[in-house]
Amino acid sequence: MNRRTLLIAATSAVVIASLVAIAAPVIVPFLPRQVEVALSGTIHTTPGTVDDLFAKTESGDSEVSHADVDKEYVIAASIWPWSLPPGWGFPRNRGVADTAGRHWDGMGVKAAFSTWVTASLEAVKAGNLTPDTANDLLDEVESAYQTLFDAGMLSDRSFIARSVTPLRP
């Protein structure tokens, strides 16, 4: 290759890398979850208590910004008090682009629950867990759901019957 070809190739690579870097924050939330996690990473979770979760995330029924919901999600995920599926971690981004409409305190915790419960139930459905591990994870899902339901954060009274009970042996 001559110098001109190398210069064009190097310039093209820099331009492409720059465009990807600029577009990534906008594009990543719309990618499939596995790709998004691979690009963004996961949140380090040091389990806290349920009291920690409520104390650090809940501040009433006030309206908040989309960024506040994202922040609450990260806080909740970093201290999530229930067991995570083996080898799984909360995605660094909750994967929701800013939407029109109101955002409320507690939406970040609900997003963390939704992300975690989906991963937990999928881990059990995959059948790669020991029966004891699968049962323990289902117990955790029930405990988390009941705790958040009792706190008024969740409202689907049939969730356990529809989503957890059918996975029990």
N, C-alpha and C positions, 0 to 999 in steps of 0.2 A: 504494500500500500504506500502511496505517496503521502506527502505532508498534507496536501489539501484534503484528501479522503479522511485522514486521521482527524484533522481539525473539524471537519463536518460531522464525523461520528461523535467526537467528544462534545461538540456544541449541542448536537441533538440529544445526547444523553443528559446533559445538564438541563436543557429545556424541559425534557420529559420528566425528570426527577423534580424539578421545580413545580411543574403543573400538578403532579401527583401530590406533592407536599401541600400546595395551596388548596387543592380540591378535597383532600382526605377528610377534614372535619365535616364537610358538607355531605360527602358520599358515604362515609362509614356507617352512619345510622340506618342506611337503606340496604346494606349488604346482608346476606344471610348471616344468622347469628354466629355460626362457626367461623366464618371469615372475619366478622367484626371482632370476635374475641382474639383471633390470631393476630390481627393488626393492632388492637388496642391493649391487649393483656387483661389481667384480672386484678381484682381488688384483694389486698391482703386482709384476711379476716382473723381477728383475735376475738373469740367469742366473749361477749359481755353477758349481762343479765337482762331479763325482760325490763326490769326497772331502768337499767342503763339505756336500753333502746327507747323507752318512752321519754325519759328525761332529756335525752340528747336530740330527739327528733320532733316531739310533739309540743306545739306551743299554742294550741287552740284551733278555732275554726276560721282562721283568717285567710284571706286570699293572698297568694304568693305568686312569684314569677316562675316561669319555666326553669330558669337557672336555680331557683330555690328548691324546686322539686328534684332536680338533678343532684344538688348538694345533699339534700336529705337522703336520697337513694344511696349515695356514697357513704354517708355516715352510718346508715342502717346496715349496709353490707359489710362495713368494716368492723362492726360489733355484733353481727347477727348471733342471737343467743341459741339458735337451734343447730343441730348437726348438719354439715354439708354432705352431699353425696361424695363418695370416695373419688378423689382426684379432680373434683370440680371446684371452681371458684367463680364468684360473681364477676360478670363482665364489667370492665371499667366504665363503660357507657351503658346507660339503660336502653339505648337504641330507639329513642323516641325523639323525632324532630319537634321543634316548637310548633304548637298547634294553636289555632284560634280558640278562644273560650277561656274560662276561668280555671285557675290552678289553685289547689287548696293544700293547707298543711295536712300532712299524712299521706299525700299522694306518692311521695318518695318511698315511704315504708311499704305501701301497697305494691309499688313497682318491685321492690326488693322481694316481697313475699311472692308475687307472681312469678318472677324470674326463678327464685329458689324452688318453689313448689313444682314448677314445670320440670326443672332439672331433676328434682327428687323423684317425681312420679315416672319420668322417662327412664331414670336409672333402675327403678324397680321393674318397670315393664320390659326393659332390655334383658332381664333374666341373668345378668352376670354377677349378681350379688349373692352371697350366701343367704339362706332363708332367714337366719337371725339378723343379719345386717339389713336385709330388705324390710323385715318386720320392725326393727328399730327405727328405720327411716320413716316408715309409715306412721309409727307412733309419734315421731317428731312433727310430721306434717299435721296430724290431728291436734297435737298440743299447740302448735303455732297458730293453726286456724282458730281453735277455740279461744286462745288468748286474744288474738286480734279481733275476733267476733265479739267477745265480751267487752272489749274496749270501744266497740262501735266503729271499727275501721273496716270490717268486712260484713257482708249482709246476706250471702247466699246460704240459706239454711240447709240446702240439699247437697252442698259441696262434698261433705264427707261420704254420704251415701252414694253419690255419683262417681266420685273420683278416687276415694281411698278404699272403701269397703270391697269393691270388685277386685282389687289387687291383693287382698288378703288370701292366704292359703285356706 
